[in-house]
Amino acid sequence: MIDMSVSMTGFGRAILEQDGGSILVEMKSVNHRFCDIQFRMPRQLLSLEDRLRKCVLEKVERGKIDVFITLEGISPSTKEVNVDWSLLDQYIDQAEELDRLNVFESKLRLQDFLLHPDIAPIEESPQMKEEWQEAIEKAVSKAANELHKMRVEEGIRLQNDVRKRIENMHHLTSQLQEQAPEVVSLYRERLYERIREFIDGEYEPDETRLLQEVAFFAEKINVDEELTRLFSHYDQFILSLEADGAKGRKLDFLGQEMNREINTIGSKANSASLSHLVVDLKSELEKVKEQVQNIE
């Protein structure tokens, strides 16, 4: 079974209804050398960041992922009263003193003190209800699933495109392999004709010296090793492309190796036909490298 490549570009969205309100999670990802996850969410959810990050990491290995969490019509935080007992004791002592002086017509009640914002402030609890934590995690996981689906769909398109380009490069390289020996034969014929023109037919060219010159030229433009390595790189590229897991970095490395071999062949090319094939190879390789940048 061929494993599909995964693109680093995608978008995922999920909405979860909870307690009369809703949790909206949106994710977008682009290519990146590593895995960089950034959250944009209400302050009350900061304590959940590590747990939410694990939810995302279950679906992504590489890429820059921005996660946006919005709570609509709800608050996941609980309220709690934090009584300042020391301050309350001071107020009670002062109230009892005032009571002895008959300053008030009626006695002060406990609720009079508890309604004071400094004595008994109502604050949001840093602890979130467990059901809310589970609901938010569920929404993030659902959005991560949608993101992954889109990245897989885009990855299939990238993989098919890259495979076709590698196959085309293989065909162009086969043409190079066929035409390279012909260049040596044409060189021998041209060299022989130039020598004959120079000596104006007075005597036959030295065949041994002619063969030495042709052999030197053939060795100079020989690209057998480069072609062998290039074919090997094509095979490795296809195997890696269809392998399981993250593969973008290895494909990028193989692309660099291909580029080096093609440049070497281009520097040795001594005919217009070979040069044209090298140009076509470089053009295809640039498109492959561009697509590989988006593969996880």
C-alpha positions as CSV (number, residue, x, y, z in Angstrom):
1,M,0.0,0.0,0.0
2,I,1.3,3.5,-0.9
3,D,1.2,6.0,1.9
4,M,0.0,9.4,1.0
5,S,2.1,12.5,1.5
6,V,0.7,15.2,3.8
7,S,0.8,18.9,2.9
8,M,1.8,21.5,5.5
9,T,-0.9,23.9,4.2
10,G,-4.4,23.5,5.5
11,F,-7.4,24.8,7.5
12,G,-9.6,23.2,10.1
13,R,-12.7,24.5,11.9
14,A,-15.0,23.1,14.6
15,I,-18.0,24.4,16.6
16,L,-19.2,22.7,19.8
17,E,-22.3,23.8,21.7
18,Q,-22.0,23.9,25.5
19,D,-24.2,25.3,28.2
20,G,-26.2,27.5,25.9
21,G,-23.1,28.9,24.3
22,S,-20.5,27.7,21.8
23,I,-16.8,26.9,21.5
24,L,-15.3,27.9,18.1
25,V,-11.9,26.5,17.1
26,E,-10.1,27.5,13.9
27,M,-6.7,26.3,12.8
28,K,-4.6,27.3,9.8
29,S,-1.2,25.9,8.9
30,V,1.6,26.8,6.5
31,N,5.0,25.2,5.8
32,H,7.8,25.5,8.4
33,R,11.1,23.7,9.0
34,F,9.8,22.5,12.4
35,C,6.5,22.2,14.3
36,D,5.5,25.5,15.7
37,I,2.0,25.7,17.3
38,Q,0.7,29.1,18.5
39,F,-2.6,29.6,20.4
40,R,-4.8,32.6,20.4
41,M,-7.4,32.1,23.1
42,P,-9.1,33.7,26.2
43,R,-6.9,34.1,29.3
44,Q,-9.0,31.6,31.2
45,L,-7.8,28.8,28.9
46,L,-4.1,29.4,29.3
47,S,-3.8,26.6,31.9
48,L,-5.0,24.2,29.2
49,E,-2.4,25.0,26.6
50,D,-0.2,21.9,27.2
51,R,-3.2,19.6,27.0
52,L,-4.5,21.4,23.8
53,R,-1.1,21.3,22.2
54,K,-1.0,17.5,22.6
55,C,-4.4,17.3,20.8
56,V,-2.9,19.1,17.8
57,L,0.3,17.1,17.8
58,E,-1.7,13.9,17.4
59,K,-2.4,15.1,13.8
60,V,0.6,17.2,12.7
61,E,4.4,16.6,12.7
62,R,5.6,19.7,10.9
63,G,4.4,23.2,10.0
64,K,3.4,26.5,11.6
65,I,0.0,26.0,13.1
66,D,-2.1,28.9,14.4
67,V,-5.0,27.9,16.7
68,F,-7.8,30.4,17.4
69,I,-10.3,29.6,20.2
70,T,-13.4,31.7,20.7
71,L,-16.0,31.3,23.4
72,E,-19.4,32.8,22.6
73,G,-22.1,33.4,25.2
74,I,-20.3,31.5,27.9
75,S,-17.5,31.6,30.4
76,P,-15.8,28.4,31.5
77,S,-14.5,29.9,34.7
78,T,-16.3,29.4,38.0
79,K,-16.9,32.2,40.5
80,E,-15.7,32.1,44.1
81,V,-15.8,34.4,47.1
82,N,-12.4,35.1,48.7
83,V,-13.0,36.6,52.1
84,D,-10.3,38.7,53.6
85,W,-10.7,37.5,57.2
86,S,-8.1,39.9,58.6
87,L,-9.8,42.9,57.1
88,L,-13.2,41.6,58.2
89,D,-12.0,41.3,61.8
90,Q,-10.9,44.9,61.7
91,Y,-14.3,46.1,60.4
92,I,-16.1,44.1,63.1
93,D,-13.9,45.6,65.8
94,Q,-14.6,49.1,64.5
95,A,-18.4,48.3,64.2
96,E,-18.6,47.1,67.8
97,E,-16.8,50.3,68.9
98,L,-19.3,52.4,67.0
99,D,-22.1,50.4,68.4
100,R,-21.0,51.2,71.9
101,L,-21.0,54.9,71.0
102,N,-24.6,54.6,69.7
103,V,-23.6,56.1,66.3
104,F,-26.1,54.0,64.3
105,E,-29.8,53.7,64.9
106,S,-29.7,50.0,63.9
107,K,-27.1,47.4,64.3
108,L,-24.8,46.4,61.4
109,R,-25.5,43.0,59.9
110,L,-22.9,40.5,58.6
111,Q,-24.2,40.9,55.1
112,D,-23.3,44.6,55.3
113,F,-19.7,43.6,55.6
114,L,-19.8,40.8,53.0
115,L,-21.1,43.1,50.4
116,H,-18.0,45.2,50.7
117,P,-15.8,44.5,47.6
118,D,-12.6,44.7,49.6
119,I,-13.7,42.2,52.3
120,A,-15.4,39.6,50.1
121,P,-14.5,40.1,46.4
122,I,-16.0,37.7,43.9
123,E,-13.3,36.4,41.6
124,E,-12.9,33.9,38.8
125,S,-11.5,30.7,40.0
126,P,-8.3,29.5,38.2
127,Q,-9.7,26.0,38.3
128,M,-11.9,25.2,35.3
129,K,-14.8,22.7,35.5
130,E,-13.7,19.3,34.2
131,E,-16.6,19.1,31.8
132,W,-15.4,22.4,30.2
133,Q,-11.9,21.2,29.9
134,E,-13.1,18.1,28.1
135,A,-15.4,20.1,25.8
136,I,-12.6,22.4,24.7
137,E,-10.2,19.5,24.1
138,K,-12.9,17.8,22.1
139,A,-13.4,21.0,19.9
140,V,-9.7,21.3,19.4
141,S,-9.3,17.6,18.4
142,K,-12.2,18.0,16.0
143,A,-10.6,21.0,14.3
144,A,-7.3,19.2,14.2
145,N,-9.0,16.3,12.4
146,E,-10.5,18.7,9.8
147,L,-7.1,20.3,9.4
148,H,-5.5,16.9,8.9
149,K,-8.1,15.9,6.2
150,M,-7.4,19.1,4.2
151,R,-3.6,18.6,4.5
152,V,-4.0,15.0,3.3
153,E,-6.1,16.0,0.3
154,E,-3.6,18.7,-0.6
155,G,-0.8,16.2,0.0
156,I,-2.3,13.7,-2.5
157,R,-2.3,16.5,-5.2
158,L,1.3,17.4,-4.4
159,Q,2.4,13.8,-4.5
160,N,0.8,13.1,-7.9
161,D,2.3,16.3,-9.3
162,V,5.8,15.6,-8.0
163,R,5.7,12.0,-9.1
164,K,4.8,13.0,-12.7
165,R,7.7,15.6,-12.7
166,I,10.2,13.0,-11.5
167,E,9.0,10.6,-14.2
168,N,9.5,13.4,-16.7
169,M,13.0,14.0,-15.4
170,H,13.7,10.3,-15.7
171,H,12.7,10.5,-19.3
172,L,14.9,13.5,-20.0
173,T,17.8,11.9,-18.3
174,S,17.4,8.8,-20.4
175,Q,17.6,11.1,-23.5
176,L,20.8,12.5,-22.1
177,Q,22.2,9.0,-21.6
178,E,21.4,8.1,-25.3
179,Q,22.7,11.3,-26.8
180,A,26.0,11.7,-24.8
181,P,27.9,9.0,-26.9
182,E,26.7,10.7,-30.1
183,V,28.4,13.9,-29.0
184,V,31.8,12.1,-28.9
185,S,31.2,10.7,-32.5
186,L,30.3,14.1,-33.8
187,Y,33.3,15.7,-32.2
188,R,35.6,13.1,-33.8
189,E,34.1,13.8,-37.2
190,R,34.4,17.6,-36.8
191,L,37.9,17.3,-35.5
192,Y,38.9,15.0,-38.5
193,E,37.4,17.5,-41.0
194,R,39.1,20.5,-39.4
195,I,42.5,18.7,-39.5
196,R,42.0,17.8,-43.2
197,E,41.1,21.3,-44.1
198,F,44.2,22.6,-42.3
199,I,46.6,20.3,-44.0
200,D,44.7,20.7,-47.3
201,G,44.8,17.0,-48.1
202,E,48.7,16.9,-48.4
203,Y,48.7,13.9,-46.1
204,E,46.4,11.8,-44.0
205,P,45.9,12.9,-40.3
206,D,47.7,10.8,-37.7
207,E,45.0,8.3,-36.6
208,T,46.7,7.5,-33.3
209,R,46.9,11.2,-32.3
210,L,43.3,11.8,-33.5
211,L,42.1,8.9,-31.3
212,Q,44.0,10.3,-28.3
213,E,42.4,13.7,-28.8
214,V,38.9,12.1,-29.1
215,A,39.6,9.9,-26.0
216,F,40.6,13.0,-24.0
217,F,37.5,14.8,-25.1
218,A,35.3,11.8,-24.3
219,E,36.8,11.6,-20.8
220,K,36.3,15.3,-20.3
221,I,32.6,15.2,-21.1
222,N,31.9,11.8,-19.6
223,V,28.8,11.9,-17.4
224,D,28.2,8.2,-16.8
225,E,28.7,8.5,-13.1
226,E,26.5,11.6,-12.8
227,L,23.7,9.9,-14.7
228,T,24.0,6.7,-12.6
229,R,23.7,8.8,-9.4
230,L,20.8,10.8,-10.9
231,F,18.8,7.6,-11.7
232,S,19.5,6.4,-8.2
233,H,18.3,9.7,-6.7
234,Y,15.0,9.3,-8.7
235,D,14.4,5.8,-7.3
236,Q,15.1,7.0,-3.8
237,F,12.9,10.0,-4.2
238,I,9.9,7.9,-5.3
239,L,10.5,5.4,-2.5
240,S,10.6,8.3,0.1
241,L,7.6,10.0,-1.5
242,E,5.5,6.9,-1.0
243,A,6.9,6.0,2.5
244,D,5.0,6.5,5.7
245,G,5.4,9.5,8.1
246,A,7.1,12.9,7.6
247,K,9.3,12.9,4.5
248,G,9.6,16.6,3.4
249,R,13.2,17.0,4.8
250,K,14.5,13.9,3.1
251,L,12.9,14.9,-0.2
252,D,14.4,18.3,0.1
253,F,17.9,16.7,0.6
254,L,17.4,14.5,-2.4
255,G,16.4,17.5,-4.5
256,Q,19.7,19.2,-3.6
257,E,21.6,16.1,-4.6
258,M,19.8,16.0,-7.9
259,N,20.6,19.7,-8.5
260,R,24.3,19.0,-7.9
261,E,24.4,16.2,-10.4
262,I,22.5,18.2,-13.0
263,N,24.8,21.2,-12.6
264,T,27.8,18.9,-13.1
265,I,26.3,17.4,-16.3
266,G,25.5,21.0,-17.5
267,S,29.1,22.1,-17.0
268,K,30.3,19.1,-19.1
269,A,27.6,19.4,-21.9
270,N,29.4,20.2,-25.1
271,S,26.4,20.4,-27.5
272,A,23.3,22.4,-27.9
273,S,21.1,19.3,-27.6
274,L,22.6,18.3,-24.3
275,S,22.4,21.8,-23.0
276,H,18.7,22.0,-23.9
277,L,18.0,18.8,-22.0
278,V,19.9,20.1,-18.9
279,V,17.8,23.3,-19.0
280,D,14.6,21.2,-19.1
281,L,15.8,19.1,-16.2
282,K,16.6,22.2,-14.1
283,S,13.2,23.6,-14.9
284,E,11.4,20.5,-13.7
285,L,13.6,20.2,-10.6
286,E,12.8,23.7,-9.6
287,K,9.1,22.9,-9.7
288,V,9.7,19.7,-7.7
289,K,11.7,21.6,-5.0
290,E,8.9,24.2,-4.8
291,Q,6.3,21.5,-4.2
292,V,8.5,19.6,-1.7
293,Q,8.6,22.7,0.5
294,N,4.9,22.1,1.3
295,I,5.2,18.4,2.1
296,E,5.3,17.5,5.8
